[in-house]
């Protein structure tokens, strides 16, 4: 039996118990997080509850645990929980209490980052827009109006956690809490008021008596006893501002976010593992992956401007919750290796030995027991090294890698040597239940706005976000213009100076053009228009594509046609300034207010059958019905062929779409060298394609290995989908892999020279690459 779904598109262009079930004492020193006297290294991953659906949470949490994590870290999203002042929402996928309880039931800890500023590439940095319009307010500074609101919300969240017994001191999973977020990066422009503010944040947080340590990330001058922490791609050189504080990596960026027009960022598993291993080699205690599951910016939650709906982040769990292999598996093996040395790392004495050429041996030892644990790193970005540790053996350490040695004499892991499978998910059209989607359409009602009729008026050009209060992406600007004999009607241009992000223009009910600028920057729109004698109507539709979320005073960055100016430029450069005209305004689209995206409310609207003339129309609503595809695979919506707009399924917005925005064709390559420092332009993928084509609808079991498309034991090159044999290869690799794996749901191969029959013929380092196709059983 299938459930019927309703899709609408708007086209604009086992019960476990933590170790502290009866209440835990969480403390720390420079070498460990200490929970009830047990000295711990904590491996954590960020999973944001609003970026997934409620039914996905158990699976995501379990996969995080299976991947070797101890904790899950998340922000608390103020704008979602208090969309209107003192009116709260903790329902559905905003039920963070339930999310935390599920984490505890899985036997994991929680790191709660209240902020309440979160950045997170989230709309307006997670602040509710109503804050912007409170008289006298200044955000993130020594401003009493703002501090009152921040304290009210922070206290509410803390009290909710206390009432649910969620802090470790109450027997709950929360072992760390964060106040503010990366303020140190932007603090200087705020001057002395910024310093006063950050001290107040610390005092306010401590006064809440949560019974667990508080942290501040990227805050070198974090007041004691707040722990300052590090965010970035690499934090091995970070030193806390207090010698008694643990060295903590709160955001290890496993990839990067994406904007409309961008390629897909990709950070290799080798480089992420290198960063983590180097961090623990240098005395690290806590590592958190940002993100472990990136998820989806549902609705209009993406920030930016121009952040895509997908927040995949190249995380170990992809947007749909699938294992992103080999990253997930490679890091899981790293976690196991680090945990093997946890006791020595948190109790032992550290010493370093330099072998030259960027090679360092770090030894953790316990003289009383004779236990040892070592990291052997090669930070050279191009040259491999072979290091002779005398009685402890000789080791080949590839460039830009770290080898972990148990007992300092047995290699158990190297960050550059991947032994995990690589998985590449292929999206297939579902034809069994949805042979053909029958689409209908209706135009966006614009009779009122094209006639210049709005809801309120002003003799100036208003700033957009302060006017809409984020009730919609859209704000209409409308005015009437009377011509006279001194102004030519034939050679006239309309010139609009706008702060972005997108502008659509109509004159006398006729569409004259649209424009935007990359990254949502300010631009000047100028088009020739035809005026009538006497009265003319100018209608401008301004659209935002995610509000700024980062930077000093980012909250004051204007949007829309704020102040303009707007000019009519005639023959001979005769100019009329319309900026001080009487402008009429309307927030949002009529279709939004009528809820055309909801089957319950749209029945009164006439929907027409799709035909050639209705395809590609601007300002148009499209809808269809479909049945739930069978099986347990993730389901995605393919938006290829659409322009720009928003999409809803069963009345719920799944986000903005813009597949007509194509990424550049440069700097993409089938080969990616993991060596050397990462940046978001390195190893980019998806050149010359839509920045986002696929949209997440819901959340692979029961599949078998049906085909071995490539197999090579030797030194193969390339990546999944484009592997090639290297300079040497065992000729029967494919035969042996097929024999072992075809027809199986999973298979295990002994990756050794003995298995492939070359044990006595080569001493060359080797690896196995297999590309397999999985199909339904």
C-alpha positions as CSV (number, residue, x, y, z in Angstrom):
1,X,0.0,0.0,0.0
2,X,1.4,3.3,-1.0
3,X,1.0,6.7,0.6
4,X,0.1,9.5,-1.8
5,X,2.3,12.6,-1.7
6,X,1.7,16.1,-3.0
7,X,4.5,18.0,-4.6
8,X,4.3,21.8,-5.4
9,X,7.0,23.8,-7.1
10,X,7.1,27.6,-7.3
11,X,9.3,28.7,-10.2
12,X,10.5,32.3,-10.0
13,X,13.2,32.2,-12.6
14,X,19.1,-1.3,22.3
15,X,18.8,0.6,25.5
16,X,22.3,1.7,26.8
17,X,23.2,3.7,29.8
18,X,26.0,6.2,30.0
19,X,28.7,5.7,32.6
20,X,27.1,8.4,34.8
21,X,23.5,7.4,34.9
22,X,23.3,8.4,38.6
23,X,25.0,11.7,38.0
24,X,28.6,12.3,36.8
25,X,31.3,14.7,37.8
26,X,32.8,16.2,34.6
27,X,36.2,17.9,35.1
28,X,39.4,18.2,33.1
29,X,43.1,18.9,33.1
30,X,45.5,19.5,30.3
31,X,45.7,15.8,29.3
32,X,42.1,14.6,29.6
33,X,38.4,15.1,29.9
34,X,37.6,13.4,33.3
35,X,34.2,11.8,33.7
36,X,33.7,10.3,37.2
37,X,37.4,10.0,37.6
38,X,37.9,8.2,34.3
39,X,40.4,10.0,32.0
40,X,39.0,10.2,28.5
41,X,39.8,11.3,25.0
42,X,36.6,12.4,23.4
43,X,35.8,11.8,19.7
44,X,32.7,13.8,18.6
45,X,30.8,14.7,15.5
46,X,28.3,17.5,14.7
47,X,24.8,16.5,13.7
48,X,22.3,19.4,13.6
49,X,18.8,18.2,14.5
50,X,16.9,20.7,12.3
51,X,18.9,19.6,9.3
52,X,17.5,16.1,9.3
53,X,14.0,14.6,9.8
54,X,13.0,13.2,13.2
55,X,12.8,9.7,11.8
56,X,16.4,9.9,10.7
57,X,17.8,10.6,14.1
58,X,18.1,7.0,15.5
59,X,19.9,5.9,12.3
60,X,22.3,8.9,12.3
61,X,23.1,8.4,15.9
62,X,23.8,4.7,15.5
63,X,26.0,5.3,12.6
64,X,27.9,7.9,14.5
65,X,28.4,5.3,17.3
66,X,29.4,2.6,14.9
67,X,31.9,5.0,13.4
68,X,33.7,5.2,16.8
69,X,32.4,8.5,18.2
70,X,31.8,9.1,21.9
71,X,29.7,12.2,21.5
72,X,27.4,14.2,19.2
73,X,27.7,18.0,19.1
74,X,24.9,20.4,18.0
75,X,24.0,24.0,18.0
76,X,20.7,25.2,19.5
77,X,18.9,27.3,16.8
78,X,17.3,30.4,18.3
79,X,15.4,31.5,15.2
80,X,13.6,28.1,14.9
81,X,12.7,27.9,18.5
82,X,11.5,31.4,19.0
83,X,10.2,32.6,15.6
84,X,8.2,35.3,17.4
85,X,9.2,36.9,20.6
86,X,8.2,34.7,23.6
87,X,6.4,32.2,21.2
88,X,8.3,29.0,21.2
89,X,8.4,25.9,19.0
90,X,10.0,22.6,20.1
91,X,8.0,20.3,17.9
92,X,9.0,17.7,15.3
93,X,12.6,18.0,14.2
94,X,13.0,21.0,16.6
95,X,12.5,18.7,19.6
96,X,16.1,18.8,20.8
97,X,15.2,17.3,24.1
98,X,14.1,14.1,22.3
99,X,17.3,14.3,20.2
100,X,19.5,14.4,23.3
101,X,17.5,11.6,24.9
102,X,18.0,9.4,21.8
103,X,21.8,10.1,22.0
104,X,21.8,9.1,25.6
105,X,19.9,5.9,24.9
106,X,22.6,5.0,22.3
107,X,25.3,5.4,25.0
108,X,26.8,8.6,23.7
109,X,27.5,12.0,25.2
110,X,26.2,15.4,24.0
111,X,28.1,18.7,23.5
112,X,25.5,21.5,23.5
113,X,26.5,24.7,21.7
114,X,23.8,27.2,22.8
115,X,25.5,30.2,21.2
116,X,22.9,31.5,20.7
117,X,24.6,33.0,17.7
118,X,25.5,29.9,15.6
119,X,26.8,31.0,12.2
120,X,26.5,27.5,10.7
121,X,25.8,29.0,7.2
122,X,22.3,29.3,8.7
123,X,19.9,32.2,7.9
124,X,20.9,35.3,9.8
125,X,23.4,33.2,11.9
126,X,20.5,31.7,13.8
127,X,19.2,34.9,15.2
128,X,15.4,35.5,14.9
129,X,14.7,38.5,12.7
130,X,12.4,40.1,15.2
131,X,15.6,41.0,17.2
132,X,16.6,43.3,14.3
133,X,13.6,45.6,14.9
134,X,13.8,46.0,18.7
135,X,14.4,49.7,19.4
136,X,18.0,50.4,20.6
137,X,19.3,46.9,20.0
138,X,22.8,46.1,18.9
139,X,23.6,42.4,18.4
140,X,26.7,40.6,19.9
141,X,28.1,43.6,21.9
142,X,27.7,45.3,25.2
143,X,24.1,46.3,24.6
144,X,21.6,45.7,27.4
145,X,18.6,45.2,25.2
146,X,20.4,42.4,23.3
147,X,21.9,40.9,26.5
148,X,18.5,40.7,28.1
149,X,17.1,38.7,25.1
150,X,20.2,36.5,24.9
151,X,20.0,35.7,28.6
152,X,16.3,35.0,28.4
153,X,16.7,32.4,25.6
154,X,19.9,30.8,27.0
155,X,18.2,30.4,30.4
156,X,15.1,28.9,28.9
157,X,17.2,26.3,27.0
158,X,19.3,25.5,30.2
159,X,16.1,25.2,32.3
160,X,14.5,22.8,29.7
161,X,17.6,20.6,29.9
162,X,17.6,20.7,33.7
163,X,13.9,19.8,33.8
164,X,14.7,16.8,31.6
165,X,17.8,15.8,33.7
166,X,20.0,16.1,30.7
167,X,23.2,17.5,32.2
168,X,25.8,15.0,33.2
169,X,25.6,16.2,36.8
170,X,22.0,15.0,36.7
171,X,22.7,11.7,35.0
172,X,22.2,13.1,31.5
173,X,24.4,13.0,28.4
174,X,25.5,16.7,28.2
175,X,29.2,16.8,29.2
176,X,30.1,20.3,27.8
177,X,28.2,23.5,26.9
178,X,29.2,26.3,24.7
179,X,28.4,30.0,25.0
180,X,28.9,32.5,22.0
181,X,30.6,31.2,18.9
182,X,33.8,32.3,17.1
183,X,33.5,35.8,18.5
184,X,37.2,36.2,18.7
185,X,37.4,36.1,14.8
186,X,35.3,39.3,14.6
187,X,35.8,40.9,18.0
188,X,38.2,43.7,17.1
189,X,35.7,46.1,15.3
190,X,33.5,46.0,18.4
191,X,36.3,47.6,20.5
192,X,36.1,47.7,24.3
193,X,32.4,46.9,24.1
194,X,33.3,43.5,22.6
195,X,35.6,42.7,25.5
196,X,33.0,43.7,28.0
197,X,30.4,41.6,26.2
198,X,32.5,38.4,26.1
199,X,33.2,38.8,29.9
200,X,29.5,39.2,30.5
201,X,28.8,36.0,28.4
202,X,31.2,34.0,30.6
203,X,29.7,35.3,33.8
204,X,26.1,34.8,32.6
205,X,26.9,31.2,31.5
206,X,28.6,30.3,34.8
207,X,25.7,31.7,36.8
208,X,23.4,29.1,35.3
209,X,25.1,26.3,37.3
210,X,24.8,23.6,34.7
211,X,27.4,21.4,36.5
212,X,29.6,20.8,33.4
213,X,32.4,22.9,31.9
214,X,31.6,25.8,29.5
215,X,33.7,26.4,26.3
216,X,34.2,29.2,23.9
217,X,35.6,28.5,20.4
218,X,38.0,30.8,18.7
219,X,38.2,33.0,21.8
220,X,41.9,33.4,22.8
221,X,41.0,35.7,25.7
222,X,38.1,33.5,27.0
223,X,37.7,34.4,30.7
224,X,38.4,31.6,33.3
225,X,37.1,29.1,33.9
226,X,35.8,29.0,30.3
227,X,37.8,26.7,28.1
228,X,38.9,28.3,24.8
229,X,38.9,25.9,21.8
230,X,40.0,25.8,18.2
231,X,38.1,25.6,14.8
232,X,39.7,25.0,11.4
233,X,41.2,22.4,9.1
234,X,44.2,21.9,11.3
235,X,44.6,22.7,15.1
236,X,47.8,20.8,16.0
237,X,49.6,24.1,16.7
238,X,46.8,25.5,18.9
239,X,47.5,26.1,22.6
240,X,44.8,26.9,25.2
241,X,45.1,30.2,27.1
242,X,45.2,28.3,30.4
243,X,48.0,25.6,30.8
244,X,45.5,23.6,32.9
245,X,42.8,23.5,30.1
246,X,42.5,20.6,27.7
247,X,43.4,21.1,24.0
248,X,40.1,21.0,22.2
249,X,39.3,20.9,18.5
250,X,35.6,21.9,18.4
251,X,35.3,22.2,14.6
252,X,37.5,20.0,12.4
253,X,36.1,21.0,9.0
254,X,35.7,17.7,7.1
255,X,34.8,19.6,3.9
256,X,33.1,22.9,3.2
257,X,29.7,24.4,2.4
258,X,28.5,25.3,-1.0
259,X,27.0,28.4,-2.6
260,X,24.9,28.6,-5.7
261,X,27.3,28.7,-8.6
262,X,30.0,26.8,-6.7
263,X,31.5,23.4,-7.5
264,X,31.3,20.5,-4.9
265,X,34.0,20.9,-2.3
266,X,35.8,17.7,-1.4
267,X,38.3,17.1,1.4
268,X,40.0,13.7,1.2
269,X,39.7,11.1,3.9
270,X,43.5,11.0,4.1
271,X,43.8,14.7,4.9
272,X,41.0,14.7,7.5
273,X,42.7,11.7,9.2
274,X,46.1,13.5,9.0
275,X,44.6,16.5,10.8
276,X,43.1,14.4,13.6
277,X,46.2,12.3,14.1
278,X,48.4,15.4,14.2
279,X,46.1,16.9,16.7
280,X,46.3,14.0,19.1
281,X,50.1,13.7,18.4
282,X,50.4,17.2,19.7
283,X,48.5,16.5,23.0
284,X,44.9,17.0,21.8
285,X,42.1,15.7,24.1
286,X,38.9,16.4,22.2
287,X,38.2,16.3,18.4
288,X,34.8,17.1,16.8
289,X,34.1,16.7,13.2
290,X,32.2,19.6,11.6
291,X,30.1,18.1,10.1
292,X,29.6,14.4,10.8
293,X,26.3,14.6,9.1
294,X,25.6,17.9,7.3
295,X,22.1,17.3,6.2
296,X,19.7,19.7,4.5
297,X,18.7,23.4,4.9
298,X,15.0,22.8,4.7
299,X,12.7,25.7,4.0
300,X,14.5,29.0,3.9
301,X,17.0,28.2,6.7
302,X,20.1,28.4,4.5
303,X,22.2,31.5,5.1
304,X,24.9,33.2,3.1
305,X,23.7,34.8,1.0
306,X,23.5,32.1,-1.7
307,X,24.1,29.1,0.5
308,X,22.6,26.0,-1.2
309,X,19.8,23.9,0.2
310,X,22.1,20.9,0.5
311,X,24.5,21.1,3.5
312,X,26.2,17.8,2.6
313,X,29.6,19.3,3.7
314,X,31.4,16.1,2.3
315,X,30.7,14.7,5.8
316,X,31.3,11.0,6.8
317,X,27.5,10.6,6.6
318,X,26.2,12.2,3.4
319,X,23.1,14.4,3.2
320,X,20.8,11.4,3.0
321,X,22.4,9.7,6.0
322,X,24.4,7.1,3.9
323,X,28.0,6.2,4.7
324,X,30.3,8.5,2.8
325,X,33.0,5.9,2.0
326,X,36.0,5.8,2.4
327,X,35.8,8.8,4.8
328,X,33.5,7.1,7.3
329,X,35.4,3.8,7.4
330,X,38.9,5.4,7.3
331,X,38.1,7.6,10.3
332,X,36.5,4.7,12.1
333,X,39.8,2.8,11.9
334,X,41.6,5.9,13.1
335,X,39.3,6.2,16.1
336,X,39.9,2.5,17.1
337,X,43.7,3.1,16.9
338,X,43.5,6.3,19.0
339,X,41.3,4.6,21.6
340,X,43.8,1.8,21.8
341,X,46.3,4.3,23.3
342,X,43.8,6.3,25.3
343,X,45.1,5.3,28.7
344,X,48.7,6.2,27.8
345,X,47.7,9.4,26.0
346,X,45.8,10.7,29.0
347,X,48.2,9.6,31.7
348,X,51.6,9.3,30.0
349,X,54.6,11.5,29.5
350,X,55.1,13.1,26.1
351,X,58.4,13.4,24.3
352,X,59.4,14.3,20.7
353,X,62.3,13.3,18.5
354,X,63.0,15.2,15.2
355,X,64.3,13.0,12.4
356,X,64.7,15.9,9.9
357,X,62.9,16.5,6.6
358,X,59.6,17.2,8.5
359,X,59.5,13.8,10.2
360,X,58.8,13.7,14.0
361,X,58.4,10.8,16.4
362,X,56.1,11.6,19.4
363,X,56.3,9.1,22.2
364,X,53.8,8.8,25.0
365,X,55.1,6.6,27.8
366,X,54.4,5.4,31.3
367,X,57.8,4.7,33.0
368,X,56.2,2.8,35.9
369,X,54.5,0.3,33.6
370,X,56.7,0.5,30.6
371,X,53.8,1.1,28.3
372,X,54.4,3.1,25.1
373,X,52.3,4.6,22.3
374,X,53.8,6.6,19.3
375,X,52.9,8.9,16.5
376,X,55.4,9.1,13.6
377,X,54.5,12.0,11.3
378,X,55.7,13.2,8.0
379,X,54.4,16.8,7.4
380,X,56.3,17.2,4.1
381,X,53.8,17.8,1.3
382,X,55.6,15.9,-1.4
383,X,58.4,13.6,-0.1
384,X,57.9,10.2,1.4
385,X,60.2,9.0,4.2
386,X,61.5,5.7,5.4
387,X,62.5,5.9,9.1
388,X,64.6,3.4,11.0
389,X,63.6,3.3,14.7
390,X,66.3,0.7,15.3
391,X,65.0,-2.0,17.7
392,X,61.4,-0.7,17.1
393,X,61.6,-1.4,13.4
394,X,61.7,0.5,10.1
395,X,58.7,2.3,8.7
396,X,57.6,3.8,5.4
397,X,55.8,7.1,6.1
398,X,54.2,8.6,3.0
399,X,54.2,12.4,2.5
400,X,51.6,14.3,4.5
401,X,50.7,11.3,6.7
402,X,50.9,10.0,10.3
403,X,51.7,6.5,11.3
404,X,50.3,5.3,14.7
405,X,52.5,2.7,16.4
406,X,51.1,0.6,19.2
407,X,53.9,-0.1,21.7
408,X,55.9,2.2,19.5
409,X,56.9,-0.9,17.5
410,X,53.8,-2.0,15.6
411,X,52.1,0.0,12.9
412,X,48.4,-0.2,13.4
413,X,47.3,2.8,11.2
414,X,48.6,5.3,8.6
415,X,46.5,8.2,7.6
416,X,47.5,8.0,3.9
417,X,46.9,4.2,3.6
418,X,43.2,3.7,3.1
419,X,41.8,0.2,3.7
420,X,38.1,1.1,3.7
421,X,35.8,0.6,0.8
422,X,34.8,3.5,-1.5
423,X,31.1,3.9,-2.1
424,X,29.5,6.0,-4.8
425,X,25.7,6.2,-4.7
426,X,24.0,6.4,-8.1
427,X,20.6,7.9,-8.3
428,X,18.1,6.0,-10.5
429,X,14.8,7.1,-11.8
430,X,11.9,5.4,-10.0
431,X,9.6,4.2,-12.7
432,X,7.9,1.3,-10.9
433,X,5.5,3.4,-8.9
434,X,5.7,6.7,-10.8
435,X,5.7,5.9,-14.5
436,X,4.8,9.4,-15.4
437,X,4.1,12.4,-13.2
438,X,1.1,14.4,-14.3
439,X,1.8,18.1,-13.6
440,X,-0.7,20.9,-13.4
441,X,0.0,24.6,-13.0
442,X,-1.4,28.0,-12.0
443,X,0.1,31.5,-12.4
444,X,1.2,33.5,-9.4
445,X,-1.7,36.0,-8.8
446,X,-0.2,39.4,-9.5
447,X,-3.1,41.6,-10.4
448,X,-2.7,43.7,-7.3
449,X,1.0,44.2,-7.5
450,X,1.2,44.9,-11.2
451,X,-1.4,47.6,-10.6
452,X,0.8,49.1,-7.9
453,X,-1.4,48.1,-5.0
454,X,0.3,47.1,-1.8
455,X,-0.4,46.9,2.0
456,X,1.5,50.0,3.2
457,X,3.3,53.0,1.9
458,X,6.4,55.1,2.5
459,X,8.2,58.0,0.8
460,X,11.5,56.1,0.7
461,X,13.0,52.8,-0.4
462,X,12.9,50.4,2.6
463,X,15.5,47.9,3.7
464,X,14.1,44.4,3.0
465,X,14.8,42.1,5.9
466,X,13.7,44.7,8.4
467,X,10.4,45.1,6.5
468,X,9.6,41.4,5.8
469,X,11.0,40.2,9.2
470,X,11.8,37.1,7.2
471,X,8.2,36.2,6.7
472,X,9.1,35.6,3.0
473,X,12.0,35.9,0.6
474,X,10.0,38.4,-1.4
475,X,9.2,42.2,-1.1
476,X,7.3,44.2,-3.7
477,X,8.3,47.8,-4.3
478,X,5.7,49.7,-6.4
479,X,5.3,53.3,-7.5
480,X,3.4,55.5,-10.0
481,X,5.2,57.8,-12.4
482,X,3.6,60.6,-14.3
483,X,5.4,61.8,-17.4
484,X,5.4,65.3,-18.8
485,X,6.2,67.0,-22.1
486,X,9.8,67.7,-21.2
487,X,10.6,64.0,-20.8
488,X,10.9,61.8,-23.8
489,X,8.9,58.6,-23.7
490,X,10.9,56.7,-26.3
491,X,14.5,56.5,-25.0
492,X,14.1,55.8,-21.3
493,X,16.0,53.4,-19.1
494,X,15.0,52.2,-15.6
495,X,18.1,52.1,-13.3
496,X,17.8,50.4,-9.9
497,X,20.6,50.3,-7.4
498,X,19.9,47.3,-5.1
499,X,21.7,45.6,-2.2
500,X,20.5,42.2,-3.6
501,X,20.0,39.5,-3.8
502,X,17.7,39.1,-6.9
503,X,15.5,41.6,-8.7
504,X,12.6,41.2,-11.1
505,X,11.2,44.3,-12.8
506,X,7.8,45.1,-14.4
507,X,6.7,48.3,-16.0
508,X,3.0,48.9,-16.8
509,X,2.3,45.2,-16.1
510,X,5.0,44.1,-18.6
511,X,8.0,42.0,-17.5
512,X,11.2,43.8,-18.5
513,X,13.9,41.6,-16.9
514,X,15.6,40.0,-13.9
515,X,19.1,40.2,-12.5
516,X,21.4,39.0,-9.7
517,X,25.0,39.1,-8.9
518,X,27.2,36.2,-7.8
519,X,27.3,35.7,-4.0
520,X,24.3,38.0,-3.6
521,X,26.3,41.2,-3.8
522,X,25.0,44.7,-4.6
523,X,24.4,45.4,-8.3
524,X,22.8,47.9,-10.6
525,X,19.9,46.8,-12.8
526,X,19.4,48.9,-15.9
527,X,17.0,48.1,-18.8
528,X,15.3,50.2,-21.5
529,X,11.6,50.6,-20.9
530,X,8.6,52.0,-22.8
531,X,6.6,54.7,-20.9
532,X,3.0,55.8,-21.6
533,X,1.9,59.4,-21.5
534,X,0.7,60.5,-18.1
535,X,0.5,57.6,-15.6
536,X,2.9,54.6,-15.4
537,X,3.3,51.8,-12.9
538,X,6.7,50.5,-11.9
539,X,6.6,47.2,-10.0
540,X,9.8,45.7,-8.6
541,X,10.1,42.3,-6.9
542,X,13.1,41.9,-4.7
543,X,14.1,38.5,-3.4
544,X,16.6,37.4,-0.8
545,X,18.5,34.1,-1.1
546,X,19.5,33.5,2.6
547,X,20.6,36.3,4.9
548,X,24.2,37.0,6.0
549,X,25.4,34.8,8.8
550,X,29.0,35.8,9.5
551,X,31.2,38.8,10.1
552,X,31.4,41.8,12.4
553,X,28.1,43.6,12.4
554,X,26.8,41.1,9.7
555,X,23.3,41.6,11.1
556,X,23.3,45.2,9.8
557,X,24.2,44.3,6.2
558,X,21.3,45.7,4.1
559,X,19.2,43.7,1.7
560,X,16.7,44.8,-1.0
561,X,16.6,48.2,-2.7
562,X,17.3,49.9,0.6
563,X,17.7,53.6,-0.3
564,X,18.3,52.8,-3.9
565,X,18.7,55.1,-5.7
566,X,16.2,54.4,-8.5
567,X,16.4,56.6,-11.6
568,X,14.6,57.1,-14.9
569,X,17.3,58.1,-17.4
570,X,16.0,59.8,-20.6
571,X,17.4,61.0,-23.8
572,X,20.4,63.3,-23.3
573,X,20.9,61.9,-19.8
574,X,17.9,63.6,-18.4
575,X,17.4,61.9,-15.1
576,X,14.4,61.6,-12.7
577,X,15.2,60.3,-9.2
578,X,12.3,58.1,-8.0
579,X,13.9,57.3,-4.6
580,X,11.7,59.7,-2.7
581,X,8.5,58.8,-4.5
582,X,5.6,57.5,-2.6
583,X,6.3,53.7,-2.7
584,X,3.7,51.0,-2.0
585,X,4.9,47.8,-0.4
586,X,3.7,44.2,0.0
587,X,5.5,41.4,1.8
588,X,5.5,37.9,0.1
589,X,3.6,36.4,-2.8
590,X,-0.1,35.9,-3.0
591,X,0.4,32.2,-3.6
592,X,2.3,32.0,-0.3
593,X,-0.5,33.7,1.6
594,X,-3.1,31.4,-0.1
595,X,-0.9,28.4,0.8
596,X,-1.0,27.0,-2.8
597,X,1.7,24.6,-1.6
598,X,-0.8,22.9,0.7
599,X,-3.5,20.6,-0.6
600,X,-5.9,21.7,2.0
601,X,-5.9,25.3,1.0
602,X,-5.3,25.1,-2.7
603,X,-8.5,23.4,-3.8
604,X,-10.2,26.8,-4.5
605,X,-7.5,27.6,-7.0
606,X,-8.0,26.6,-10.7
607,X,-5.1,24.3,-11.8
608,X,-4.5,23.7,-15.5
609,X,-3.0,20.8,-17.3
610,X,0.6,21.2,-18.4
611,X,1.3,22.0,-22.0
612,X,4.2,23.4,-24.0
613,X,3.2,27.0,-23.4
614,X,3.1,26.5,-19.6
615,X,6.6,25.0,-19.4
616,X,9.3,27.4,-18.4
617,X,6.8,30.2,-17.3
618,X,8.1,32.6,-14.7
619,X,6.0,33.4,-11.6
620,X,4.2,30.0,-11.9
621,X,3.2,27.3,-9.4
622,X,3.4,23.7,-10.5
623,X,2.1,20.6,-8.7
624,X,1.9,16.8,-9.0
625,X,1.1,13.7,-7.0
626,X,3.3,10.7,-6.5
627,X,3.4,7.5,-4.6
628,X,6.0,6.6,-2.0
629,X,8.7,4.6,-3.8
630,X,9.0,1.0,-2.4
631,X,12.1,-0.2,-0.5
632,X,14.3,1.5,2.0
633,X,16.6,3.5,-0.2
634,X,16.9,7.3,0.2
635,X,14.6,9.2,-2.0
636,X,15.6,12.4,-3.9
637,X,13.8,14.8,-6.1
638,X,15.5,15.7,-9.4
639,X,15.1,19.4,-10.2
640,X,17.1,19.3,-13.4
641,X,15.4,21.6,-16.0
642,X,13.9,24.0,-13.5
643,X,14.9,27.7,-13.0
644,X,14.8,29.3,-9.6
645,X,12.2,28.9,-6.9
646,X,11.0,26.9,-3.9
647,X,9.6,23.3,-3.5
648,X,7.2,21.8,-1.0
649,X,6.2,18.2,-0.4
650,X,3.0,17.6,1.5
651,X,2.9,21.2,2.5
652,X,6.4,21.3,4.0
653,X,9.1,23.3,2.3
654,X,12.1,21.2,1.3
655,X,14.1,24.3,0.3
656,X,15.1,26.7,-2.5
657,X,16.1,25.4,-5.9
658,X,18.2,27.0,-8.6
659,X,19.6,24.2,-10.9
660,X,19.9,26.7,-13.8
661,X,22.8,28.3,-11.8
662,X,25.8,26.4,-13.3
663,X,29.2,26.0,-11.6
664,X,32.4,27.0,-13.4
665,X,34.3,24.6,-15.6
666,X,37.7,25.3,-14.1
667,X,39.9,23.5,-11.6
668,X,38.1,20.1,-11.6
669,X,40.2,17.0,-12.1
670,X,39.6,13.2,-11.9
671,X,42.7,13.0,-9.8
672,X,43.1,14.6,-6.3
673,X,46.3,14.8,-4.4
674,X,45.6,14.7,-0.7
675,X,49.1,16.0,0.2
676,X,49.5,19.5,1.4
677,X,47.2,21.9,3.2
678,X,43.5,21.8,2.2
679,X,41.4,24.7,1.0
680,X,37.9,24.6,-0.5
681,X,39.1,25.0,-4.1
682,X,41.4,22.0,-3.8
683,X,39.9,18.7,-5.2
684,X,36.6,20.4,-6.2
685,X,34.2,18.4,-8.3
686,X,31.0,18.8,-10.3
687,X,32.4,21.4,-12.7
688,X,30.0,22.8,-15.4
689,X,26.9,21.3,-13.7
690,X,24.1,22.7,-11.5
691,X,25.4,23.6,-8.0
692,X,22.5,21.6,-6.7
693,X,20.2,19.3,-8.7
694,X,18.9,16.7,-6.1
695,X,16.6,17.4,-3.2
696,X,16.2,15.2,-0.1
697,X,12.8,13.8,0.5
698,X,13.4,10.9,3.0
699,X,15.6,8.0,4.1
700,X,20.4,0.7,1.9
701,X,19.6,-2.6,2.8
702,X,19.0,-5.9,1.0
703,X,21.4,-5.2,-1.9
704,X,24.1,-7.6,-3.2
705,X,27.3,-7.1,-5.1
706,X,26.3,-7.7,-8.7
707,X,29.3,-6.5,-10.7
708,X,33.0,-5.9,-10.2
709,X,33.7,-2.9,-12.5
710,X,37.4,-2.5,-11.5
711,X,39.9,-4.3,-9.3
712,X,43.6,-3.8,-9.0
713,X,46.1,-4.9,-6.4
714,X,49.2,-2.8,-6.9
715,X,49.4,1.0,-7.1
716,X,46.2,2.0,-8.9
717,X,45.3,5.7,-9.4
718,X,42.3,7.8,-9.7
719,X,39.0,7.9,-7.8
720,X,35.7,6.1,-7.8
721,X,34.3,6.1,-11.3
722,X,37.6,6.8,-13.0
723,X,40.1,4.3,-11.5
724,X,43.2,3.3,-13.6
725,X,45.9,0.7,-13.2
726,X,49.2,2.1,-12.0
727,X,52.7,1.2,-12.9
728,X,52.3,-2.3,-11.5
729,X,49.3,-4.6,-11.0
730,X,48.5,-8.2,-10.2
731,X,46.8,-9.5,-13.3
732,X,44.4,-11.8,-11.6
733,X,43.1,-9.1,-9.2
734,X,39.7,-8.9,-10.8
735,X,39.2,-12.7,-10.9
736,X,40.0,-13.1,-7.2
737,X,37.7,-10.3,-6.1
738,X,34.8,-11.6,-8.3
739,X,35.2,-15.0,-6.9
740,X,35.1,-13.7,-3.3
741,X,32.4,-11.1,-3.6
742,X,29.9,-11.5,-6.5
743,X,26.4,-12.3,-5.1
744,X,27.3,-11.3,-1.6
745,X,25.8,-8.5,0.5
746,X,29.3,-8.0,1.9
747,X,32.6,-9.7,1.5
748,X,36.0,-9.7,3.2
749,X,39.3,-9.8,1.3
750,X,42.7,-10.4,2.8
751,X,44.6,-7.5,1.4
752,X,48.0,-9.1,1.3
753,X,50.7,-10.2,-1.1
754,X,50.0,-13.8,0.0
755,X,46.3,-13.7,-1.1
756,X,47.2,-12.3,-4.5
757,X,50.0,-14.8,-5.0
758,X,52.9,-12.4,-5.1
759,X,54.3,-12.9,-1.6
760,X,57.8,-13.7,-2.7
761,X,58.0,-11.6,-5.8
762,X,57.7,-8.0,-4.7
763,X,58.5,-5.7,-1.8
764,X,56.7,-2.7,-3.3
765,X,54.0,-1.1,-1.1
766,X,50.6,-2.1,-2.5
767,X,47.0,-1.3,-2.0
768,X,43.7,-2.9,-3.3
769,X,41.1,-0.8,-5.2
770,X,37.8,-2.4,-6.0
771,X,34.9,-0.7,-7.8
772,X,31.7,-2.7,-7.4
773,X,28.0,-2.2,-8.4
774,X,25.3,-3.1,-5.8
775,X,21.9,-4.0,-7.0
776,X,18.6,-5.2,-5.5
777,X,18.6,-8.9,-4.5
